[in-house]
Amino acid sequence: MEKLSWSIRVPLLKNRVILNQFGLALGIPFGILIIVLLIIRAWYGLAIVGATLVLGFLLVMFIFRGTYDVQYMLDNEGITCETQSKQKKRVRGMATATTLIGALTGNPTAAGAGMLAGAGVKRRLLWRRIRKTKYLDRSGTILLYADFGETTAVFCTKENYMDIRQFIQDMVEKTSANY
């Protein structure tokens, strides 16, 4: 049974995959909100939204030190993607604080967001569930697409990218032939 594992620190502001995901997650809802606020000329609302975005950005950069620290383990069954232990503690701390503040203020949206944030520190994706792969050779990133909305980004080092790419190709082909 072959296993591959590695850890990597991915810069948040230099990785195109992460920037695209930020753009989708924040750009669409906040973009719509900003357009609506512009149409109704709610200047104070625009200032509050802008300040919230800037403070949120600074908070993320401070707490996570500008990187996404992740470790991977690939075996014959699938891939495990897990936030590294130091960053995992920070994520869980923020998630717990958000959940508690949401519960204490009677805000179920904030409480639910906190619970969801804490749940995403470890994911397991089986090879047989992968429907599509995309190889971004220049950035050393592999995107694995499973069910709707379930995408896993595999960030590789320059040294291990080709080995990881070949391993994933082999495992996806092998399991898709069996199903």
C-alpha positions as CSV (number, residue, x, y, z in Angstrom):
1,M,0.0,0.0,0.0
2,E,1.7,3.2,-1.2
3,K,1.4,6.4,0.8
4,L,2.6,9.9,0.1
5,S,2.5,12.8,2.5
6,W,3.8,16.3,2.7
7,S,3.1,19.7,4.3
8,I,3.1,23.1,2.6
9,R,2.5,26.7,3.4
10,V,0.5,28.4,0.7
11,P,0.7,32.2,0.5
12,L,-2.9,33.6,0.6
13,L,-2.3,36.6,-1.6
14,K,0.0,35.0,-4.2
15,N,-1.9,31.8,-5.1
16,R,-4.4,32.2,-8.0
17,V,-6.6,29.3,-6.8
18,I,-7.0,30.8,-3.3
19,L,-7.6,34.3,-4.8
20,N,-10.3,32.9,-7.1
21,Q,-12.0,31.2,-4.2
22,F,-11.9,34.4,-2.2
23,G,-13.3,36.3,-5.2
24,L,-16.3,33.9,-5.5
25,A,-16.9,33.6,-1.8
26,L,-16.7,37.3,-1.0
27,G,-16.9,39.1,-4.4
28,I,-20.4,37.9,-5.4
29,P,-22.3,38.6,-2.2
30,F,-20.4,41.8,-1.3
31,G,-20.5,43.0,-4.9
32,I,-24.2,42.7,-5.1
33,L,-24.5,44.4,-1.7
34,I,-22.3,47.3,-2.8
35,I,-24.3,47.7,-6.0
36,V,-27.6,47.8,-4.1
37,L,-26.1,50.3,-1.6
38,L,-24.9,52.5,-4.5
39,I,-28.3,52.4,-6.2
40,I,-30.1,53.5,-3.1
41,R,-27.3,55.9,-2.2
42,A,-26.7,54.5,1.2
43,W,-23.2,56.0,1.7
44,Y,-22.9,55.1,5.4
45,G,-23.8,51.5,4.5
46,L,-21.0,51.5,1.9
47,A,-18.6,52.9,4.5
48,I,-19.6,50.1,7.0
49,V,-19.3,47.4,4.3
50,G,-15.9,48.7,3.2
51,A,-14.6,49.0,6.7
52,T,-15.9,45.5,7.5
53,L,-14.0,44.1,4.4
54,V,-10.8,45.9,5.3
55,L,-10.9,44.8,9.0
56,G,-11.8,41.2,8.0
57,F,-8.9,41.1,5.6
58,L,-6.5,42.5,8.2
59,L,-7.8,40.0,10.8
60,V,-7.3,37.1,8.5
61,M,-3.8,38.2,7.5
62,F,-2.9,38.7,11.2
63,I,-4.3,35.5,12.6
64,F,-3.2,33.2,9.7
65,R,0.0,35.2,9.0
66,G,-0.8,35.4,5.3
67,T,-0.6,31.6,4.7
68,Y,-2.7,28.6,4.4
69,D,-0.8,25.8,6.2
70,V,-2.0,22.4,5.0
71,Q,-0.8,18.8,5.0
72,Y,-1.8,16.0,2.7
73,M,-1.8,12.2,2.9
74,L,-2.5,10.2,-0.2
75,D,-3.1,6.4,-0.1
76,N,-4.8,3.8,-2.2
77,E,-8.2,4.8,-0.9
78,G,-8.1,8.5,-1.3
79,I,-6.7,11.8,-0.1
80,T,-6.8,13.5,3.3
81,C,-6.3,17.2,3.4
82,E,-5.8,18.7,6.9
83,T,-4.9,22.1,8.3
84,Q,-1.6,21.9,10.1
85,S,-1.9,21.8,13.9
86,K,-0.8,25.4,14.8
87,Q,-3.2,26.9,12.3
88,K,-5.9,24.4,13.2
89,K,-5.8,25.7,16.8
90,R,-6.4,29.2,15.5
91,V,-9.2,28.2,13.2
92,R,-11.0,26.2,15.9
93,G,-10.5,29.1,18.4
94,M,-12.0,31.6,15.9
95,A,-14.8,29.2,15.1
96,T,-15.6,28.6,18.8
97,A,-15.6,32.3,19.5
98,T,-17.9,33.0,16.5
99,T,-20.3,30.2,17.6
100,L,-20.4,31.5,21.2
101,I,-20.9,35.1,20.2
102,G,-23.6,34.1,17.7
103,A,-25.4,32.1,20.4
104,L,-25.1,34.7,23.1
105,T,-26.3,37.5,20.8
106,G,-29.2,35.4,19.4
107,N,-27.7,35.4,15.9
108,P,-28.1,31.9,14.5
109,T,-26.4,32.8,11.2
110,A,-23.1,33.7,13.0
111,A,-23.4,30.6,15.3
112,G,-23.9,28.4,12.2
113,A,-21.0,30.1,10.4
114,G,-18.8,29.4,13.3
115,M,-19.7,25.7,13.4
116,L,-19.1,25.3,9.7
117,A,-15.7,27.0,9.9
118,G,-14.6,24.6,12.6
119,A,-15.7,21.6,10.7
120,G,-13.5,22.2,7.6
121,V,-10.1,21.6,9.1
122,K,-9.9,18.0,7.9
123,R,-11.4,16.5,4.7
124,R,-11.2,13.0,3.2
125,L,-11.9,12.5,-0.5
126,L,-12.0,9.0,-1.9
127,W,-10.6,8.4,-5.4
128,R,-13.8,6.8,-6.6
129,R,-15.8,10.0,-5.9
130,I,-13.6,12.2,-8.1
131,R,-15.3,13.2,-11.3
132,K,-12.8,15.5,-12.9
133,T,-9.2,16.6,-12.3
134,K,-7.5,19.8,-13.4
135,Y,-3.7,20.1,-13.4
136,L,-2.3,23.6,-13.0
137,D,1.4,22.9,-13.8
138,R,2.6,26.4,-13.4
139,S,1.4,26.8,-9.9
140,G,1.9,23.2,-8.8
141,T,-1.7,22.8,-7.9
142,I,-4.2,20.0,-8.7
143,L,-7.9,20.5,-8.5
144,L,-10.1,17.5,-7.7
145,Y,-13.8,17.8,-8.4
146,A,-16.2,15.4,-6.8
147,D,-19.9,16.2,-6.1
148,F,-21.5,19.5,-6.8
149,G,-19.5,22.2,-5.0
150,E,-17.0,19.8,-3.6
151,T,-13.6,20.8,-4.9
152,T,-10.3,20.0,-3.2
153,A,-7.2,21.9,-4.1
154,V,-4.0,19.9,-3.7
155,F,-1.1,22.3,-3.3
156,C,2.3,20.7,-4.1
157,T,5.9,21.7,-3.8
158,K,8.0,22.2,-6.9
159,E,9.9,19.0,-5.9
160,N,6.9,16.7,-5.5
161,Y,4.4,18.0,-8.0
162,M,5.1,15.5,-10.8
163,D,5.1,12.5,-8.5
164,I,1.8,13.7,-6.9
165,R,0.3,14.4,-10.3
166,Q,1.2,10.9,-11.6
167,F,-0.1,9.2,-8.4
168,I,-3.4,11.0,-8.6
169,Q,-3.8,10.3,-12.3
170,D,-3.1,6.6,-11.7
171,M,-5.5,6.3,-8.8
172,V,-8.3,8.2,-10.5
173,E,-8.0,6.1,-13.6
174,K,-7.7,2.9,-11.6
175,T,-10.8,3.6,-9.5
176,S,-12.9,4.9,-12.4
177,A,-12.2,1.7,-14.4
178,N,-13.5,-0.3,-11.4
179,Y,-16.8,1.6,-11.1
